[in-house]
Amino acid sequence: MSAPDSRRGPSRRSIVVLSMLGVLVLLGGVAAAFGPAFYRDVIVGEAPSAPTTGSDPSETDTPASEVEPVEDISGAWQVGAGSYAGYRVDEVLNGTDVTVVGRTEQVTGEVQVQDLALADAEIEVDVASIATDQAPRDAYFRDNALQVTEHPTATFRLTQPVSAQAEPDAGDEATIEVTGELTLHGVTRPVTAEVDAAFDGGTARVAGSIPITFADFGIEAPNLGFVRVEPDGFVEFLLVLEKAP
């Protein structure tokens, strides 16, 4: 057996970790020079708002005036353009909270409606494509925290039907409680969350967030001393649902 080649370069994982450390050292220098609040308010800026049924419309969304009315809401509804999902966490930099939001539009899934009830739903998110404002941070989350090579997707599956009193009319909005199972980092846990739903006569928009504790899913929140990620966060989403053909 030949001896290991001492000229071999560092592994990809080592490069990712070193890059992340380099960025964090730089950010730590900024915080030391100008203060953590300057880093939070000026360097990072204000975090995107939490999803609502009226927030962040995609340019690919169909204008309301062009939506074809749905005659019968029963059947399958598919996740369409304008949908996104991701996470919201707080980083603590020298005692100052900095909200970090990562999102992706790589969301797929289907919802089944039967007899005015949300009978079944399964949504899948491409975790590897979630991005924030910092590529090195994203690489660290993908490769070290979420280990997307082994666990490339996250899924939510409804476990309890949600019933409605009457068929919705265009313009109706409601807040409902959903119960299901969230699979993240290869671990499945029961979750319950309140979500907002709106119906425009042709499409439905569902927005909400699911509180999570990273350790419950076998995820170690990064902690490098002067900067660390809080142990709790949110999985958040906006789903634009279209009636399947």
C-alpha positions as CSV (number, residue, x, y, z in Angstrom):
1,M,0.0,0.0,0.0
2,S,1.4,3.4,-1.0
3,A,2.0,6.1,1.6
4,P,-0.5,9.0,1.8
5,D,0.3,11.8,-0.5
6,S,1.4,14.7,1.8
7,R,0.8,17.1,-1.1
8,R,-2.9,16.5,-1.1
9,G,-4.9,19.7,-0.5
10,P,-7.4,20.2,2.3
11,S,-10.8,18.5,2.1
12,R,-13.9,20.3,0.9
13,R,-15.3,20.2,4.4
14,S,-12.1,21.8,5.8
15,I,-12.3,24.6,3.2
16,V,-15.9,25.3,4.2
17,V,-15.1,25.4,7.9
18,L,-12.0,27.6,7.3
19,S,-14.0,29.9,5.0
20,M,-16.8,30.2,7.7
21,L,-14.3,30.9,10.4
22,G,-12.6,33.6,8.2
23,V,-16.0,35.3,7.7
24,L,-16.8,35.1,11.4
25,V,-13.4,36.6,12.3
26,L,-14.1,39.4,9.9
27,L,-17.6,40.0,11.3
28,G,-16.1,39.9,14.8
29,G,-13.7,42.6,13.8
30,V,-16.5,44.7,12.4
31,A,-18.5,44.2,15.6
32,A,-15.5,45.1,17.7
33,A,-14.7,48.3,15.7
34,F,-18.3,49.6,15.3
35,G,-20.3,47.7,17.8
36,P,-22.7,44.7,17.3
37,A,-25.7,47.0,16.8
38,F,-23.9,48.6,13.8
39,Y,-23.3,45.1,12.3
40,R,-27.0,44.2,12.9
41,D,-28.6,47.4,11.6
42,V,-26.1,48.5,8.9
43,I,-24.1,45.5,7.7
44,V,-26.9,42.8,7.9
45,G,-29.9,45.1,7.7
46,E,-33.5,44.4,8.5
47,A,-34.5,40.8,8.1
48,P,-37.4,39.9,5.7
49,S,-40.8,40.0,7.3
50,A,-42.4,36.7,8.4
51,P,-44.6,35.2,5.7
52,T,-48.2,36.3,5.4
53,T,-50.8,35.5,2.9
54,G,-50.3,38.9,1.3
55,S,-46.5,39.2,1.6
56,D,-43.7,38.8,-1.0
57,P,-45.8,38.1,-4.1
58,S,-43.7,36.5,-6.8
59,E,-43.4,38.1,-10.2
60,T,-44.6,34.8,-11.6
61,D,-47.9,35.0,-9.7
62,T,-51.0,35.3,-11.8
63,P,-52.8,38.6,-11.3
64,A,-56.0,38.2,-9.3
65,S,-58.0,39.5,-12.3
66,E,-56.7,36.6,-14.4
67,V,-57.3,33.8,-11.9
68,E,-59.7,31.3,-13.3
69,P,-62.4,30.6,-10.6
70,V,-62.6,27.1,-9.1
71,E,-66.0,25.6,-9.2
72,D,-65.3,22.7,-6.9
73,I,-62.6,22.8,-4.3
74,S,-62.6,19.1,-3.7
75,G,-59.6,17.2,-5.0
76,A,-55.9,17.7,-5.3
77,W,-54.2,21.1,-5.0
78,Q,-50.5,21.5,-6.0
79,V,-47.8,23.8,-4.7
80,G,-47.3,26.5,-7.4
81,A,-45.1,29.4,-8.3
82,G,-44.6,32.0,-5.7
83,S,-44.2,29.5,-2.9
84,Y,-41.2,29.5,-0.6
85,A,-39.9,28.0,2.6
86,G,-37.0,28.3,4.9
87,Y,-35.9,29.1,8.4
88,R,-35.6,32.1,10.8
89,V,-33.0,32.0,13.6
90,D,-31.2,34.5,15.9
91,E,-27.5,34.7,15.9
92,V,-26.0,36.3,19.0
93,L,-23.0,38.4,18.2
94,N,-21.3,39.7,21.4
95,G,-24.6,39.8,23.2
96,T,-26.6,41.3,20.3
97,D,-29.3,39.4,18.5
98,V,-29.1,39.3,14.7
99,T,-32.0,37.7,12.9
100,V,-31.0,35.5,10.0
101,V,-33.6,34.3,7.4
102,G,-32.9,31.7,4.8
103,R,-35.3,30.8,2.0
104,T,-35.8,28.7,-1.1
105,E,-38.4,28.5,-3.8
106,Q,-37.7,24.9,-4.3
107,V,-40.9,23.7,-2.7
108,T,-43.2,20.9,-4.0
109,G,-46.2,19.1,-2.7
110,E,-49.9,18.3,-2.8
111,V,-52.9,18.9,-0.7
112,Q,-56.1,16.9,-0.8
113,V,-59.5,18.4,0.0
114,Q,-62.5,16.1,0.6
115,D,-66.0,17.2,1.8
116,L,-64.8,20.7,2.8
117,A,-61.9,19.2,4.9
118,L,-58.2,19.4,4.4
119,A,-57.8,15.6,4.4
120,D,-54.2,15.1,3.5
121,A,-51.1,17.2,2.7
122,E,-47.4,16.5,2.1
123,I,-44.9,19.3,1.4
124,E,-41.3,18.8,0.5
125,V,-38.5,21.4,0.7
126,D,-35.1,21.3,-1.0
127,V,-33.0,22.1,2.1
128,A,-29.8,22.3,0.1
129,S,-31.0,25.3,-1.9
130,I,-31.9,27.4,1.2
131,A,-29.9,30.7,1.1
132,T,-29.3,33.7,3.3
133,D,-27.3,36.9,2.6
134,Q,-24.0,35.1,3.3
135,A,-22.7,32.2,1.1
136,P,-20.1,31.0,3.7
137,R,-22.9,30.8,6.3
138,D,-25.1,28.9,3.9
139,A,-22.2,26.4,3.2
140,Y,-21.7,25.9,6.9
141,F,-25.4,25.3,7.6
142,R,-25.7,22.9,4.6
143,D,-22.5,20.9,5.2
144,N,-22.1,20.9,9.0
145,A,-25.4,21.7,10.7
146,L,-28.0,20.2,8.3
147,Q,-25.7,17.7,6.5
148,V,-27.7,18.0,3.3
149,T,-25.6,15.3,1.5
150,E,-27.3,12.8,3.7
151,H,-30.6,14.7,4.3
152,P,-31.3,16.8,1.2
153,T,-34.9,17.5,1.9
154,A,-37.3,18.4,4.7
155,T,-41.0,17.3,4.6
156,F,-44.2,18.2,6.4
157,R,-47.1,15.6,6.5
158,L,-50.5,16.4,7.8
159,T,-51.7,13.9,10.4
160,Q,-55.0,15.3,11.5
161,P,-57.7,16.5,9.0
162,V,-58.8,20.2,9.2
163,S,-62.5,20.8,8.6
164,A,-64.3,23.9,7.4
165,Q,-67.9,24.9,8.1
166,A,-68.7,26.0,4.6
167,E,-67.0,26.2,1.1
168,P,-64.8,29.4,1.0
169,D,-65.8,32.4,-1.1
170,A,-63.3,34.6,-3.0
171,G,-61.7,37.0,-0.5
172,D,-62.2,34.7,2.5
173,E,-59.4,34.5,5.1
174,A,-59.0,32.3,8.1
175,T,-56.5,31.2,10.8
176,I,-56.4,27.5,11.3
177,E,-54.4,25.0,13.5
178,V,-52.6,22.2,11.7
179,T,-51.1,19.1,13.2
180,G,-48.6,17.0,11.4
181,E,-45.1,15.5,11.3
182,L,-42.0,17.5,10.4
183,T,-39.0,15.5,9.1
184,L,-35.7,17.5,9.2
185,H,-32.2,16.2,9.3
186,G,-33.6,12.7,9.0
187,V,-35.6,13.0,12.2
188,T,-39.4,13.0,12.3
189,R,-41.2,14.9,15.1
190,P,-44.9,15.8,15.7
191,V,-45.6,19.5,15.3
192,T,-48.6,21.8,15.7
193,A,-48.8,25.4,14.3
194,E,-51.3,28.1,13.5
195,V,-51.3,29.1,9.8
196,D,-53.1,31.8,7.9
197,A,-55.1,30.9,4.8
198,A,-56.6,33.1,2.1
199,F,-58.7,32.2,-1.0
200,D,-59.1,34.4,-4.0
201,G,-61.5,32.2,-5.9
202,G,-58.9,30.4,-7.9
203,T,-55.8,29.9,-5.7
204,A,-55.2,29.5,-2.0
205,R,-52.3,31.0,-0.1
206,V,-51.2,29.4,3.2
207,A,-48.6,31.1,5.4
208,G,-47.1,30.3,8.7
209,S,-44.2,29.2,10.8
210,I,-43.4,26.1,12.9
211,P,-41.3,26.6,16.1
212,I,-38.5,24.1,16.4
213,T,-35.7,23.2,18.8
214,F,-32.7,22.2,16.8
215,A,-31.6,19.5,19.3
216,D,-34.9,17.8,18.8
217,F,-33.9,17.0,15.2
218,G,-30.3,16.1,16.1
219,I,-29.0,19.4,14.8
220,E,-26.2,21.2,16.7
221,A,-26.7,24.9,16.6
222,P,-23.3,26.5,15.7
223,N,-21.4,28.1,18.5
224,L,-18.0,29.8,17.9
225,G,-17.8,31.8,21.1
226,F,-18.3,35.4,20.1
227,V,-21.1,34.3,17.7
228,R,-23.6,31.6,18.3
229,V,-27.0,30.5,16.9
230,E,-29.8,30.3,19.4
231,P,-31.0,26.7,20.1
232,D,-34.6,27.5,18.9
233,G,-35.8,28.8,15.6
234,F,-38.7,28.6,13.1
235,V,-39.4,26.8,9.9
236,E,-41.5,29.3,7.9
237,F,-43.3,29.1,4.6
238,L,-45.7,30.6,2.1
239,L,-47.6,28.1,-0.1
240,V,-49.5,29.2,-3.2
241,L,-51.8,26.3,-4.0
242,E,-53.4,25.7,-7.4
243,K,-56.1,23.2,-8.2
244,A,-54.6,20.2,-10.0
245,P,-55.7,19.6,-13.6
